[in-house]
Amino acid sequence: MSGWDGTGVRARIRDMAAGDPERTRFGANTHRYELAPPLPASAVGGFEAEHGVRLPPDYRSFLTEVGDGPAGPAHGLMPLAAPRTQVDEDWAVDDVWREDRQPGRLATPFPLAEPLGGALGAPVEELTPGTLMLAEEGCGMYVRLIVTGPRAGEIWRLDPDWGGFVPTSPSFRTWYADWLRGR
C-alpha cells in the first residue's frame, strides 16, 4: 500500500505543533511544523522523466497526497521541486540538494552493496549516486533515499565522520511515520 491519509498527516502535524509551541523538538525551528501543498502527479512524473528514475511508491504518493516538505524528521523534509532556503539566505544544504539533481546522478546505480560503518574513507560524492537527500541532521549528516538498484526504497543515514553510511529504515513510509509518532 502506498497511499497516504493526507488529512490525517496534516492533523497530526498540527497536533505536534500545538504540543511544541516553543519548537524545542529537534529541527522544529527549521521546518516549523509547516507542510507545503502536494505536488501534481505531472510534476513528480516530470521530475522522474528528467532524471531517469521512478521514485519509490510511498515517497511518490507522499509528495502527491500529503505535501512537498518541509515538516518532517531532522531539520525537515527537503522539497522535490525547489531548494529550500532558511530565512531568505542560502543554506549549505542547498548545494547538496542541487548536486543530487545533476544530470544522470539519480539514475546512476547506487554503488554500495553493503553498509559502510565508521568514518568513511571515500569521498561522499562517490557514495551517493542513486540516492536523494531527504533531510539534513546537521554537522554534515544526511538522511538519503535510495532510488536505484536492489536497495531502492530504503532510507540510509550518512555520517561521514563517525557513523558511516548505513540503513536506518526499510522505507520512506516507516521513516516518516516514526517521526509522526515521536520516535
Secondary structure in CASP SS format (residue, H / E / C, confidence):
PFRMAT SS
TARGET T0000
AUTHOR 0000-0000-0000
METHOD secondary structure of the structure
MODEL  1
M C 1.00
S C 1.00
G C 1.00
W C 1.00
D C 1.00
G H 1.00
T H 1.00
G H 1.00
V H 1.00
R H 1.00
A H 1.00
R H 1.00
I H 1.00
R H 1.00
D H 1.00
M H 1.00
A H 1.00
A H 1.00
G C 1.00
D C 1.00
P C 1.00
E C 1.00
R C 1.00
T C 1.00
R C 1.00
F C 1.00
G C 1.00
A H 1.00
N H 1.00
T H 1.00
H H 1.00
R C 1.00
Y C 1.00
E C 1.00
L E 1.00
A C 1.00
P C 1.00
P C 1.00
L C 1.00
P C 1.00
A H 1.00
S H 1.00
A H 1.00
V H 1.00
G H 1.00
G H 1.00
F H 1.00
E H 1.00
A H 1.00
E H 1.00
H H 1.00
G C 1.00
V C 1.00
R C 1.00
L C 1.00
P C 1.00
P H 1.00
D H 1.00
Y H 1.00
R H 1.00
S H 1.00
F H 1.00
L H 1.00
T H 1.00
E H 1.00
V C 1.00
G C 1.00
D C 1.00
G C 1.00
P E 1.00
A C 1.00
G C 1.00
P C 1.00
A C 1.00
H C 1.00
G C 1.00
L C 1.00
M C 1.00
P C 1.00
L C 1.00
A C 1.00
A C 1.00
P C 1.00
R C 1.00
T C 1.00
Q E 1.00
V C 1.00
D C 1.00
E E 1.00
D C 1.00
W C 1.00
A C 1.00
V H 1.00
D H 1.00
D H 1.00
V H 1.00
W H 1.00
R H 1.00
E H 1.00
D H 1.00
R C 1.00
Q C 1.00
P C 1.00
G C 1.00
R C 1.00
L C 1.00
A C 1.00
T C 1.00
P C 1.00
F C 1.00
P C 1.00
L C 1.00
A C 1.00
E C 1.00
P C 1.00
L E 1.00
G C 1.00
G C 1.00
A C 1.00
L C 1.00
G C 1.00
A C 1.00
P C 1.00
V H 1.00
E H 1.00
E H 1.00
L H 1.00
T C 1.00
P C 1.00
G C 1.00
T E 1.00
L E 1.00
M E 1.00
L E 1.00
A E 1.00
E E 1.00
E E 1.00
G E 1.00
C C 1.00
G C 1.00
M E 1.00
Y E 1.00
V E 1.00
R E 1.00
L E 1.00
I E 1.00
V C 1.00
T C 1.00
G C 1.00
P C 1.00
R C 1.00
A C 1.00
G C 1.00
E C 1.00
I E 1.00
W E 1.00
R E 1.00
L E 1.00
D E 1.00
P C 1.00
D C 1.00
W C 1.00
G C 1.00
G E 1.00
F E 1.00
V E 1.00
P E 1.00
T E 1.00
S E 1.00
P C 1.00
S C 1.00
F H 1.00
R H 1.00
T H 1.00
W H 1.00
Y H 1.00
A H 1.00
D H 1.00
W H 1.00
L H 1.00
R C 1.00
G C 1.00
R C 1.00
END
